[in-house]
Amino acid sequence: MMMRHWKRALLGSSIMGILAAPAYAQSGATSDDKAAMDGEIVVTANKRIQNAKDVGLTIAVVDSAALASQRIANVADLAQATPGLTFAPTPNATPVYTLRGVGFYESSLAAYPDVSLYIDQVPLALPVMSSLVGFDLERVEVLKGPQGTLFGNNATGGAINFIAAKPTDTLQAGAEFGYGRFNTFEASGFVSGPLSQTLKARVAVKAVKGDAWQRSSSRNDSNGERDNIAARLLLDWAPTETVRFSLNVNGWRDQDDTQAPQKILTVPQNAVGAAGFGGTLPADWPILTFPNSPKNPRAADWTPGLPKADNKFWQTSLRSDVDLTDSVTVTSITAYSDLKFNNATDTDGTPLAEQDILGEIGRIKSFSQELRLSNGGGAGLRWVVGVNYENTKVNDLAGLGYQDATSAPINGITVGSYDSRQRMKNYAAFGNIEYDLSRNVTLKAGIRQTKAKRSTVSRTFDDPRFLPVGPYTLTEFFNLAYGFIYGGIVPTIEEGGPVSLDTRLNADGTPVDAATYLTPGAFRGKLNEDSTSWSVGVDFKPADDLLLYANVSKGYKAGSFPTSAAAVFTGLDAVTQESLVDYEVGFKTQLLDRKLSINGAAFYYDYKDKQLRAKFVDPIFGALDRLQNVPKSTIKGAEFDIVLRPTRGLALSASGTYLEAKVKDYIGTVGFTVNGLGLREPVTASFAGVRLPFSPKFQYSIRADYNFPLSTSLDGFVGAGVNGQTKSIGILTVSPADRSLYEINARALVNLNAGLRSSDGRWSVAGWAKNVFNKYYWTNTVQSSDVVIRYAGRPAEYGVTISMKY
């Protein structure tokens, strides 16, 4: 009911903005702003326009030219061009982003990321919303380190801000058409300009259609077709000199096939000869002998009919700026987002139904409101204060098929479903201040007080859409199992009812909830968490072209509940909020008459209660996933970024990140034993000294671009880049064998581009190639039931692009 009121209020404010009065979507920069700053890179890391070289923070900026030349269309591409940032796919086809070793590997739709995402300062609350926002952009800003004071309570790793290209003062239009490997066609275009003296608009659209790139290792089949479209409408209205509004309506439809993994090893969860209600595991059970995938980027396997997807997203936001005085502005940003998720994925890398997500249907509705007051950037004392509210609802339902898993013949069950209904509300008040102590010294401080509320209702149950193949339904099996183990203490489960059992105990051995102990049902959980994020720092400019800075900041990420199949409530319990304190020093300098720019930083993270998905031992099914906290970790690192422009038209750049990211204190599960009742019990060990997942010791990017005249009206251009990383790992593990098994390999990827363009920039023709030498690499390695799987990076790709502007 309340959400309907919010939606009506947003619609009403949007209509009023169109009929009466908007300005500028963000204090972000337009092309005109750039010109005013003499071509320097501008950023909005402090929610106002600033020259990047004057901001005492570590920021990676990828402008529109680099986005185009390096073919960066999403965060997965951005991670390859931005040292310190990594991308990992999950079996549920939801992305995970990690920045400087800080990330939350959780595949549930409702899982907040450690790296928060924004488009023009409007939050994309959950990672899956970012799938197709990377088009018609002016730039992308990657803010490294906790950003809790200005960008919310879920930014312990950092924030990524997509800056959309803005409406222009004159009529402009452009189109781009591309064709590449795997018969991939891309088309995009925009129209921008004034509709009246006070109203400007920009419409942009992009569509991609392509054939499959993966090939089945066991049959004549393929996977990986692309079929997506995205669009954006921006309206900027400035009815008076002191009142401005910007309306952003954007959306996308994604029907790309989800990626199939590669099976690399069989790790049976049950031994040959093991027996249960359903029978005995035979030695010739198919998954025990099914071969591994070839070591080829295109090789994979999947159950026929999978994978598939049909996801839809739309968002509308209205930004209003009203100048109360010559220096004080009140800003309101109202947004509503809606995502429909409909996926089916193969999670085992075989044509067998070892563990398939037969269908996952989700719905995300998110409303946010920010209201802030600021005095701009011209005064010696600069400040911003504000409040923020977010309300996000996530419904998620999935069905599993596992008739070829080693548990199937033993237990006699082959399908099951699970769902959750999660509600998240965040309330925050924040303030930031900068004070010029002298011409060379600036003091900085910020604080945000946040109250985060989350609730869930989660179930594991029979779903009539997925009929059992084995002798038992899920309900029948659990009635047998609980009756055998507990001797009639557990109530009988009604057909199709929740099967998860409340076995939770306090430290003293008493039930967490005496009313539900040893009772199957829906898991209900609540989190009410308070946090205070803060930052302090100092900037020192001994010369115009040299900035030294030192910052200490603390950020929090709210707790989370999983969406998962679980036989016991332990598998559905929450992780509590994590926190991170960042101690950081850095410098930014320009030399050789600004032909050479060098930036560097060193940092130390005190990381507490890191959230992750790790193994626990289900008493019936053995090793399963649940969310857990790692009490203490540390991350030490350094970064550099160098740009040299030795001659006109030539740009050379290099950047890199070094990390030492390790667990300091954590006792976790490493295996299980079987007790006298046939129930599995955990074996634990210390994980102290273990490297954090997705934190390669070194990441780097090196690039050269050269633009040169061929005639008075024709220019040529060429570019080459290498980006890579040392090896990392996909899970926490203390076992040397597992470290080798779950390793994500080192890589160096070479990208090329070359072409011609008119001297006035009205047209261009370019050829491009990515992963030129067809390097076989992978981005994630995880266990899925009885197998270990990996997700291969895309093979060599190449194509041609034609663009025109008017």
N, C-alpha and C positions, 0 to 999 in steps of 0.2 A: 504494500500500500504506500509506504513512504517513498519507495523508489519511483513509483508512478508520479508522485508529487514532484520529486526532483527532476524527472524527465520533462514534466510539463513546465517547470520553472526554467530549465535550460532552453527548451524550445521557445518559451516566451521571451527570454533574454536574447536569444539568437534573432528572433523576428524583430524585436525592438532595435537590435543593433543594425539590422539591414535597413529598417525604415527610418531610423533616427540618427544614430551617431557613432564608427569604430576606427581605430587607427592602426596602430602597428601591432602585429601579432606578438611581437616580442621585442624586448630591448635588444634583440639580436640584430646583427648587421645586415644591411642590404648591400647591393653592389655600389649604391651611392655612398653608403657609409665607408666602404672600403676605399673608394676613391678619395674620400675626405681624409683618410688616414694614410695617404701616400702609398697605397698598395701593401701596407703591412698586414700581417695576419691578425684578425680580430677574433675575440672569443667572448662568451657570455658566462664564464665559469662562476662569476660573482653576481649573475643575474643583471648585468648591465654591460654595455659595450666597452671593451678594453683592448688595448694592443697586447697581444700574447706575450711580448717580451717584457711587459711591465707587470705581469701577474705572477706573484710569488707562489705558484703552484706548479705541479708537474702535469702538463697537458699535452696530449698528442692531437694534432689537428690534421685532418685529411680534407683538402679543399676539392671543389668540383672537378678541377682539371685532373687531379690525382685519382679521384673516384672513377673518372672516365678512362684514363689511360691504363689504370691497373685493374679495370673491370670489377670494381667493388660494388656488389649489388645487395649484400646482406652482411650480418655480423660475422658469419663464417668467413667471408672474404676479408672483412675488416681485420679479423684476428690474424690473418696471414701477413698483413701489412703493418701491424701495430705490435711491436715487441712488448711482452708483458701480458698480452691478452690472448686467451685460448678459447676455442670453441669445441664442444663435445656433444654429439648426438646421443640420444637415449633410446632404449627399446620402445618407449611410448611415443617417439617422434616429437619430443619436446626438447628444445635446445638448452644447454647449460653453458654459461659464460663464466670464466675465471680470470681475474685480473691480479697480477703480482702474487699468484698462489692462493688468492682468496676467492672461493666459489662454493656454491651449494649444489652438489650433485644429487639432484632429486628430480624424478621424472613426472611427479604429479602436476596436473594443470594448475593447482592452487598454490604451488610453491613459489614464494617470492624469491627473486635472485639476490645474490650478494652484489651484483653489478646492476644498478638500477638503470632503466631505459626511459628516454624522453624524446618527444618530437616537439621542438620549439617550447621547451619547458613543460609540456603537457605529459604526464606520466603514462607510459605503457606498462601497466601495473604488473603484468606477468610475461615471462619470456616469449611465449608462443605468439603474443601480439606483435612481435617485432619482425615476423617472417618476411613481409614484403613492403616495408616502409622505405627501403633504400633506393628511391628514385626521385628525380628532379630535386636534388639536394644542392644547397650552397656549400655545405661542409658538414663534417662530423667531428665533434669534440669528444675526446676520451679523457675524462678527469680521473687521475690515479690517486689512490688512497681514499680513506673514509671521507664521505661527502655528506655526513649526517646533518650538518647545521642548515645547509641550503637545499639539499636534495633528498631529505627524508631519512627515516629510520631504517631503511633496508639497503644501505649503500656502504657496507663495510669494505667492499672491494674497490668501489669507485662508481662512476656514472658515465653513461654514453648518451650524448645529446645530439640527435639528428636535427640539423637546421635546414628547413625546407627553403627552396628558392622562392623569393617573395614577388608579389605583383610589382610591375614596373611603371614608371611615369609615362613612358611612351609605348605605343603598340609594338609588341614583339611576338614572334612565333617561331617555333622550331620543330623539327622532326628528325628522328633517327631510325634507321633500319639496319638490322644486322642478320647475318647468316653464319652459323658455325657448325662445328663437328656435331654429330648425332642429329643432323638435319634440324638444327635448332634455329627457329626464326624469332627475332625480337623486333618489336616496334614500339616507339615511344614518341611523345610529342607534348607541346605545351602552347598555350596562347595566353598572353599577358598584356595588360594595359589598362588605361583609365576608362571607366564607364561614365564618369562625370568629373567635375572639378574636385570633388571630395571623395570619390569612390573609385578604387582600383580592384582588379580581379586577376586571378591566375588559375587556369585549369590545366592539369597535367594528367597524363595517362601512360601506362606501360603494360604491354602484353608479351608473354613468352609462350611459345609452343615448340616442343621438341620430342624426338624419339627417345627410346630407352637407351641407357648407357651400361646397364648391368646385364650379364649373360649367365644363365643357369649352368651350373657345372654337371647337372645330372640329366638334362633333357633340353629339347629345343624350345626355349622360353626366354623372355627378356623382361627387364624391369627398369624403371627410372624415367618414364615419360614425364614431360613437363607440360603443364597447362595452367597458366595463372594470369591474372590481370589485376592491376591496381590503379586507383585514380585518386586525385586530390583537387579540391576547390578551395581557394583562398580568396577572401574578400577583406580588403582593408578600407576602412572608412574614417575620415577625419573631418567631421562636420564643422569643427571649430579648431582654432589653434591649440586649445587646451584639452580637447576631448578626442580620444582615438579608440577605435575598436578593430579587432581582427577576428574573423570567423574562419575556422578550418574544418572542413568536412572531408574526411578521407576514408577509404575502405579498400578491401581486396578480397579476391576469391582465389583459393589455392587448391587445385586438384592435381598437384604433382604427386607421382608415386612416392611413397615413403621408402627410404633406403633399406635394402636388405643387408643384413650382416654376413660376415664370413665365419664359418665354424673353423676353429683352429685346434680344438682338443675336446675329447670326451672325458668328462669327470663325473661318472655315475654316482648318484646320491644313494643308490641301493646296490647291494652285492647280489651277484647271480645266486639263485637259490633262496633268497629272502622270501618269506611267505607272509600273507595277511588274509584279510577277509575275502579278497578278490581272487587269490591264487598265489602262484610262485613266479618269480622273475626268471625266465628261461635264458640260457646262454646265447641263444640266437636272436635276442630282442633287437629290432632294427637299429636303434640309436647306438647300441654298443659296437656296431661294426660299420656304421655309416662313415665314409671317408671325410677327411678335412677338405676345406676349399683350397684350390690352387693359390699360390702366392702371386696373384695377379690383381691389379686394381679393379678390373671389370668382373672378375669371377665372384659369384655368390650363389646362394640358393634360398628358396623360400617355398612355402606351401602354395600349391596352385590356387589362384583366386586372390591371393594376398601378394603384396601390400596394395593399399588403395587409400585415397583421402578425398575429402570434400569439406574444406574449412572456409568459413566466411567471417569477415571482420569489418566493422565500421566504427568510426569515431567522429564525434563532433565536439568542438571546443570553441569557446568565445573568450577572447582576452579584451579587457577594457582598461584603458589608462586615462586617468583624469588628473591634470595638473592643478593642484590646489593652490600653489603659489609658483613663482618662477623656479623654485628649486625642489619643491615637495610634490610627489606624485603618488596617487593611490592606484594600485593595480589589482585587478580581479581576473583570475583564470578559472573558468568553469568548464568541466569536461565530462563526457559520458562515452563509455566504450562498450561494445557488445561483440562477443566472439562466439560462433558456433563451430564446434570441433567434432569431426566425424571421421575417424581413422580406423583402419585395420592394419596391423603390422605383424610381420614375422620376426620373432625375437631369438630364434635359434640357429638361423643360417642353414637350414636343411629343408627338404620337401616334406619331412615328417612333421606331425603335429606334436612336437616335443614341448613347445610352449608358445602358443600363438595367441595374440590378442585379436580375437575374432571380430571384435567391434568395440570401439570406444567412442562414446557420445558424450560431449561436454558442452556446457554453456557458461560463459563468463559475462557478468554484468558489473561494470565498475563506474562509480561516480566519484569525482574529486572536485574540490573547491579550495583555491588558495586566494587569500586576501592579504596584501602587503602594502606597506607605506615606506617610501624611500626618498632620499634627497638627491639622487643622481650621483654623478662622478666628478663634479667640478669643485666641490668644496674641500677644505682641508680636513674636515671631519665628515666622513661618509657613513651613512647608516641605513639599515633596512630592518624593519620589524614586521611580523606577520603571523597569520594563523593558517592552518591547513587541515583539511578533513578528507578522508577517503572511506568509501563504503564499497566493498567488493564481494560479490556472491559467485560461488563456483559450484556447479552441479556436475558430477562426473560419474559415468557408468561404463564399466568394461566387462567383457566376457572372455574367459580364458578357455582354450582347448589344449589338452595335454594327453591325448590318448596314446601317444608314442613315448611318453616319459617313462622312466623305469619305475615310477610309483604306480602307474596305471594298472599293470597286472597284479600287483600286490594288494592295492587298496580297492581296486574295482571301480574307481571314479575317474572320469575323463574330461569333465567340463565343470565350470563354476563361474560365478559372476561376483563382482564387488562394486560398490559405489560409495560416494560420499557427498554430503551437502555441507559445504564450508562457508562460513560468513566471517569477513574480516572488516573491522572498523579501526581506523587510526585517527587520533586527534593530536594536534601538535601546535605549539607556539614557538616562534623562533626569533632570533635577533642577531644581527651581525654589525660590526663597527670597524672602521679603519680610521686611524688618526695619524696625520703627518706631524710627527714630533719635531722634525726639522725638514729642510729641503731634501735631505738624503735618507731619512729614517722614517719608516711608517710602521706603526703598531697595529695589530689585527686581533680580533677576538670574535667568537660566535658561540651561540648556545641554542639548543633545541630541546624542549621538554615534550616527550611523546608518551601517549597512552595507547597501547595496542591491544585490541580485543579480538580473539578468534574463537570460533566454536565449530564443532563438527558432529555430524551423525554419520557413522560409517557402518557398512554391512558387508558380509560375505554370505552368499545365498544362491539357491537354484534360480536360473532364469529360463522360462519356457521357450525363449527364442533359440536356446542352444540345447538340443536334446542329447542326453548321455549316450555314449557309445558302449561303455562298460556295463557291468551288471547292476551297478548302483547309481542312484542319484546322490548328489552331495548330502541331501537330508538323510537318506537311508544310511549312508556310510557313517555319518557322525552320530546318529542314534546308536548304531552298532558299536562304534569306537568308544563313545562316552559310557555306554552301558557296560562294556568290557572293562574299561579302566577304572571307572568310579562306582561300579556296582549299583546302579540305579539312583545314585544321588543327583545326577544331572537330569533336569526335566526333559521330557520328550520334545523334540523339535517338530513343530508343525510343518507340513509339506510346503517348501518354498520359503520357510522362515529363516532368519539369521542363524548362522551356525557357529559364529565365533564365541568362545567361552571366556568368561571373566575369571582368570586365574591370578590376578594381581594381588601381591602381598606387600605389606609394609616391611621396613627393615626388621621389626620385631616379630615377623611371621604372621601377623594378623591381616585379615583381608582389607584391601583398600576400601571396598564398598561391601559391607556385610549383606546388604539387600540383594546384590547381584552376583555375589561370589559363587562360582561353579554353576552359573546360569548362562545359557547361550542367549545372545540377543544382539541388538545394535549397540555399537560402541558410541558413547556420547562423551565428548571432551570439551573443556573450555580452557583458554589461556587469557589471563589479564596481566599484562606486563607494562611496567613503567621504565622509562630510560631517559637519561640526560646526555645527549651528545654535545660535545664542545670542541672548540679549537682556539688556540692562541698562536701568534706568530709575529715575526718581525721581518720587514724588507729593508735592505740597505743598498742604496745606489751610490757608490763612490764616484761613478762616472755615468754619463748619459747612456753609454752602451754596455753597462755592466750592472746586473742585478744579483745580489746575494740574498738568500732567504732561509729562514729556519722556522719550522712549524711543528707543533705538537697538537694532535687531534684525536678525538675518540668518537667512534661510531658504533651503532648497534644494528643488529638485524633481528626482527621479531621471531618468536618461536613458530613452529609449524606442525601440522598434522599430515600424515601421508594419506594417499588414496591407494589402497593395496588389499590383496587377498590375504587373509590371516585366519588361522584356526584359533588363536588366542588373542586377547586384548593387548598383550605386550607388543604385538606386531603393528598395532594401530595407535600406540601412544605417541605423545608429542616430544619434540625437542624444544628446549627452552631457548630464550634469546641468547645470541652470541655477542661478544664485544671485541673491539680491536682498538688499541692505542698505537698511533703512528708517530714515530720520532723521525723527522725528515729535515735534511739540509740540501740546498741546491744553488745553482747559479745559472744565469742566462747572459750571454755576451755576444756582441757583434764586433768583428774585426775587419781589417783590410777595407775600410770605407764601406762597411756593411755587406761586403761580398762573402764574408764568412760568418756563420752563426753557429755557436756551440752552446748547448744546454746540457746540464748534468745534475744528478741528484743521487743521494745515498739515503737509505731508510732502514728503520728497524721496527718491526711489528711485534707487539705483545698481544697475542691472539688467544682469547679465552672462550671456552665452550663452543668451539667450532662445530657447526652442524654438518652432518654427513649421513649418507645412507650406507649402512654397514650390515654385516651378518649377525644374526642371533639364531639360536637353536629353538625351533618349534618342536615341542615334545613328540609330535606325531610325524611331521614332514621333514624334520632336520633343518639344514641351513637355509634360512630365508632372510629377506631384507627387512630392515626396520630403520627408523631414524634414531640417531644417537648423537650425543655431545662428546667432543674431545676436550677434556678439561683445560689443557694448556698446549699451545704451539708457539713457535717463533718463526719469523721470516726476516731475513737480512738480505739486503739487495742494493743494487746500484743501477743507474740508467744513464745513457748518453744519447744525444741527438745532434748531428752535425750536418749543416747544409753549406755547400760552397758553390758560388757562381763566379768562376774564374774569368769567363768571357761572356759576351752577350749571347744569349740563347742556350748556354750550357749550364745545367744544374746537376750537381753531384750531391748525394745524400747518403748518410749511414746512421743507423740507430740500433740500440741494443739494450737488453735487460738481463742482469745477472741476479739469480735468486738462490738462497739457501733456505728452504722452507721445510721445517721438521716438527714432528710431534715431540713434546716434552713430557707429557703425562697422559696416559690413556691405557686402560686395561680392556682388551677386546677379545672377541671370540675368534679362535683359530681352528676349531674343529668340534667334534662331538663324540660322546661314547653312548652306549645303550645300556640302560639299567635292567634290573630283573623283571620289570613289567613290560619291557620292550620299548620304553620311552627314551628319547634322545636327550642327553644332558650336555651342556656346553663344556668345552675345554678352552681356557682363557690364557692370555699371555700379555706381557707389557709390550706396548708399541713405541716406547721411548726411542727417539733417534730415527724413526721411520720418516721417509720423505712424503710430504703431502701430495695428493693426486693433482695432476694437471699443472705441475710447477716445474717445467724444464729448467735446468741450471742456467742455460743461456738461450736467448732468442735474439734474432737480428734481422735487419732489413737493409739492403744496400741497393742503390738505384742511381742510374744516370739517364738524363733526358737532354736531348739536343734539338733545338729548333733553328732552322737556317733558311735564308731566302734563296729561292731558285730564280726568281725574276721579280719585276716590280709588282706583280700581282699574285705570285705563287710562292708558298713556303713549303718546306719539307720538315719532317720531324721523325726522330727515332728515339726509342727508349728501351732500356734493359734493366731488369731488377732480379735480385736474388733474395729470397727470404727463407729463413729456416730456424731450426731449434735443435738442441741436444735432446737426448731421450728423456722421457718422463714416464709416469705410471698412472694407470687408471683406477687403482684401488689402494687402500692402506693394507700393507702386508708385512709380516715379519719373516716370512719364509723366502730364502734365496731362490728356490725353485719358482715360487709364485712371482717374485720380482722379475724374473726372466719371462714368465708366461704372460703377465699383465703389462709388460713394458709397451710403451708407445714409442716407436722407433724415432731416431734422429732423422732429420731431413733437410735438404736444401732444394728449393724449388726455383726454377728459372722462368721468368716471364719476359716476353718481348712485344714491342709494338712499333709500327712505322707507318708513315702515310704522307699524304699531301693535303694542304688546306689553302684556301684563298687568303691573301694577305689581310683582307678585311674581316676574316673569321666567319664569312657567311656559309661556307661549305667545307667539308673535309671528307676524305676517304682514308680509312685506316685498316691495316691488317694487324692481327694480334695473335698471340699464342701464350697459353698458360701451362705450367708444368711441362715445359718444352721437352725434357728428356724422359717423360713418362715415369717419374719416380713413384715407386710403390711405397706408400706410407699409410698410416691409419691415425684416426683421431680419438679413438676410444677402444678399450678392451674391458669386457665385463663377463661375469658368469651368468648364464641363463639356464636354470634348472640343471640338466645333465651335461651341458656343454659350455665351453668358453668361446666367446665370439669377439670379433673386432669389426669396426666400421672403417672401411678403406676410404682414403681420400680420392678425389676425382682424378681420372687419368689425364693425359695430355689433351688439351682442347685448343682449337684455333678457329679463326673466322675473319670476316671482313665487316666493317661498319661504315655506313654512309650517313652523314648528318648534314642538315641544312638549317640555317637561321635567317629570319627576316626581320 
